[in-house]
Amino acid sequence: MLPNTVERAIGSLPTVVRSDRRVNGLFRLIKSPSLWDQAYQKVASNKGAMTPGINGTTFDGYRRDANRFYLDDPARAETG
């Protein structure tokens, strides 16, 4: 998906859900690298992003190519 299409899709989600309609193209949206890039930019700017989590890792070091495994098949994210 193109970044503008992703923005419009994200913006329309609350309206679609409130109107009790089915959300079409959700997996396409999840697979969009621009969605993940936008999410990283929003989360990385939070001061807690550099605080180690329960497993000792921080949120720094995001790489789009490292997420290719999940972007190609989002269902794999459940099993890791």
SERO-843248 format. One line per 5 residues: their letters; for each residue x, y, z of N, C-alpha, C, CB. Coordinates in steps of 0.02 Angstrom, whole numbers, plus 50000, padded with zeros to 5 digits. Glycine has a CB too. Layout:
% residues N
a> X:Y:Z:X:Y:Z:X:Y:Z:X:Y:Z ~ ...
***
This chain:
% residues 80
mlpnt> 50042:49941:50000:50000:50000:50000:50044:50062:50000:49952:50000:50061 ~ 50020:50112:49967:50056:50176:49967:50044:50212:50033:50033:50220:49908 ~ 50092:50252:50055:50085:50286:50120:50020:50326:50126:50143:50333:50131 ~ 49998:50360:50073:49935:50398:50078:49875:50352:50087:49926:50441:50015 ~ 49877:50295:50054:49823:50246:50061:49822:50219:50132:49832:50188:50010
verai> 49880:50207:50160:49885:50183:50229:49855:50234:50276:49958:50167:50248 ~ 49873:50297:50267:49846:50351:50309:49769:50353:50306:49875:50419:50288 ~ 49742:50349:50246:49669:50350:50238:49637:50289:50271:49649:50354:50164 ~ 49668:50231:50262:49640:50169:50291:49640:50173:50367:49681:50108:50268 ~ 49694:50198:50396:49697:50204:50469:49646:50254:50493:49768:50225:50491
gslpt> 49640:50309:50457:49592:50361:50476:49520:50339:50473:49601:50421:50433 ~ 49505:50292:50428:49436:50269:50420:49417:50213:50468:49424:50247:50349 ~ 49465:50182:50500:49450:50125:50544:49399:50140:50598:49514:50101:50576 ~ 49406:50195:50636:49356:50207:50689:49285:50213:50662:49374:50270:50727 ~ 49277:50246:50604:49211:50254:50575:49182:50187:50553:49213:50302:50516
vvrsd> 49223:50147:50521:49201:50081:50498:49180:50037:50557:49255:50046:50457 ~ 49221:50037:50609:49206:49995:50667:49143:50018:50703:49266:49995:50716 ~ 49136:50083:50711:49077:50110:50745:49013:50096:50707:49084:50185:50756 ~ 49018:50093:50641:48958:50080:50601:48943:50006:50595:48966:50111:50531 ~ 48982:49966:50631:48971:49893:50634:48979:49860:50566:48903:49878:50662
rrvng> 49023:49889:50525:49038:49859:50460:49102:49818:50464:49044:49913:50405 ~ 49111:49774:50418:49171:49732:50414:49230:49774:50389:49159:49671:50367 ~ 49287:49763:50420:49348:49798:50400:49382:49757:50345:49396:49810:50460 ~ 49382:49783:50285:49414:49748:50229:49486:49770:50222:49375:49761:50164 ~ 49529:49725:50202:49599:49742:50188:49642:49750:50249:49601:49804:50149
lfrli> 49621:49722:50305:49659:49731:50367:49728:49697:50363:49620:49702:50426 ~ 49732:49638:50334:49797:49605:50327:49843:49644:50280:49789:49534:50303 ~ 49814:49672:50226:49854:49714:50181:49882:49774:50219:49812:49737:50121 ~ 49842:49803:50262:49863:49860:50301:49919:49840:50349:49805:49890:50340 ~ 49912:49784:50383:49962:49760:50430:50028:49745:50394:49937:49697:50467
kspsl> 50024:49722:50332:50085:49705:50295:50120:49766:50266:50068:49657:50240 ~ 50090:49824:50271:50119:49884:50241:50179:49909:50280:50066:49939:50236 ~ 50239:49910:50249:50298:49935:50283:50291:50007:50307:50358:49930:50238 ~ 50253:50048:50271:50245:50118:50292:50206:50123:50357:50211:50158:50237 ~ 50160:50076:50370:50125:50075:50434:50174:50064:50491:50070:50020:50435
wdqay> 50219:50015:50483:50268:49999:50534:50318:50056:50544:50305:49935:50517 ~ 50337:50090:50489:50382:50147:50494:50349:50203:50534:50402:50172:50424 ~ 50285:50217:50519:50249:50269:50556:50241:50251:50629:50180:50280:50525 ~ 50226:50189:50643:50219:50167:50712:50284:50175:50750:50195:50094:50715 ~ 50339:50156:50718:50405:50162:50750:50419:50235:50767:50460:50133:50705
qkvas> 50406:50280:50720:50419:50351:50731:50379:50377:50791:50403:50392:50669 ~ 50318:50355:50797:50276:50378:50852:50299:50349:50920:50203:50359:50840 ~ 50316:50285:50921:50335:50253:50983:50406:50271:51004:50328:50178:50976 ~ 50451:50276:50956:50521:50290:50972:50530:50358:51004:50564:50286:50909 ~ 50485:50405:50991:50491:50471:51020:50469:50473:51093:50450:50521:50980
nkgam> 50436:50420:51118:50417:50417:51188:50478:50404:51231:50364:50361:51199 ~ 50481:50436:51289:50540:50429:51331:50548:50358:51358:50537:50478:51389 ~ 50494:50320:51362:50498:50252:51386:50523:50202:51334:50432:50230:51410 ~ 50532:50224:51273:50553:50178:51219:50624:50151:51232:50551:50214:51152 ~ 50663:50187:51269:50731:50164:51282:50738:50130:51350:50779:50223:51279
tpgin> 50682:50120:51384:50682:50085:51448:50679:50010:51434:50623:50107:51493 ~ 50726:49972:51461:50725:49900:51449:50660:49869:51475:50785:49866:51483 ~ 50634:49823:51435:50573:49787:51453:50590:49727:51497:50536:49765:51391 ~ 50541:49685:51507:50549:49627:51551:50604:49579:51525:50483:49590:51558 ~ 50614:49579:51459:50667:49536:51431:50733:49572:51423:50644:49509:51363
gttfd> 50737:49634:51448:50800:49671:51447:50814:49709:51383:50855:49626:51459 ~ 50770:49706:51333:50782:49741:51271:50745:49807:51269:50761:49698:51211 ~ 50770:49853:51228:50737:49918:51218:50708:49919:51148:50788:49976:51229 ~ 50675:49974:51132:50641:49981:51068:50687:50009:51014:50580:50025:51076 ~ 50748:50026:51031:50793:50055:50981:50816:50001:50932:50853:50088:51015
gyrrd> 50841:50022:50876:50869:49976:50828:50819:49946:50780:50903:49923:50863 ~ 50761:49978:50772:50712:49953:50724:50741:49952:50654:50647:49996:50726 ~ 50731:49897:50620:50751:49892:50550:50694:49861:50511:50818:49851:50542 ~ 50675:49892:50456:50621:49866:50416:50635:49796:50392:50608:49912:50356 ~ 50697:49783:50371:50713:49716:50345:50709:49662:50399:50782:49717:50314
anrfy> 50719:49682:50461:50714:49633:50516:50641:49611:50527:50742:49663:50581 ~ 50594:49652:50507:50523:49636:50515:50494:49601:50453:50483:49698:50529 ~ 50535:49588:50403:50511:49557:50341:50475:49491:50356:50569:49545:50292 ~ 50500:49453:50405:50470:49389:50424:50396:49398:50440:50507:49359:50484 ~ 50379:49449:50479:50310:49461:50499:50270:49497:50445:50308:49500:50563
lddpa> 50303:49541:50407:50267:49577:50356:50245:49530:50299:50310:49633:50328 ~ 50285:49479:50285:50267:49432:50233:50208:49388:50254:50326:49389:50215 ~ 50204:49371:50318:50150:49328:50343:50134:49347:50415:50170:49253:50339 ~ 50088:49396:50424:50072:49421:50492:50049:49366:50539:50019:49474:50487 ~ 50021:49312:50514:49997:49258:50558:50055:49226:50595:49959:49205:50517
raetg> 50116:49231:50569:50174:49203:50603:50191:49239:50668:50235:49204:50558 ~ 50168:49301:50674:50183:49340:50734:50156:49306:50797:50154:49411:50727 ~ 50104:49267:50789:50075:49232:50847:50122:49178:50873:50008:49201:50828 ~ 50160:49148:50829:50203:49093:50850:50276:49114:50857:50197:49036:50802 ~ 50294:49172:50826:50363:49196:50829:50405:49157:50785:50390:49193:50898
***
